[in-house]
Amino acid sequence: PSNAPIQPRPRHVIAGARYYIDELPWDAGATGIDMLPADGQFDSTAENVEAAIDTSGLAPGRHVVYVQGRDAAGEFGPPTAVFLDVGAGPDVFADGFEPSP
């Protein structure tokens, strides 16, 4: 075993972030969707990001959203995951027998 001191990893300025739903960023065919910096600019080693996630194409139930940052050199950091619970939508009637309001 080496007695060399462990060096901290360098912190990089974040240049972008993407999210992935129910697929890991490195999965073949994974499609990331760009996120926005909460303060309006990617310019720090730590950033809050935001996105409006369209859930209309997702089945009701629990989904996993992976968020991954990218630095100015184009290198991606490790993803972070959160659960997204999608509820069932209201019943939709299209047969002319809609209930009265």
Secondary structure, DSSP 8 states (H G I E B T S, - for coil): -------------EEEEEEEESS-TTSTT---EE-EETTS---SSS--EE-----TTS-SEEEEEEEEEEETTS-B---EEEEEEE--------SS-----
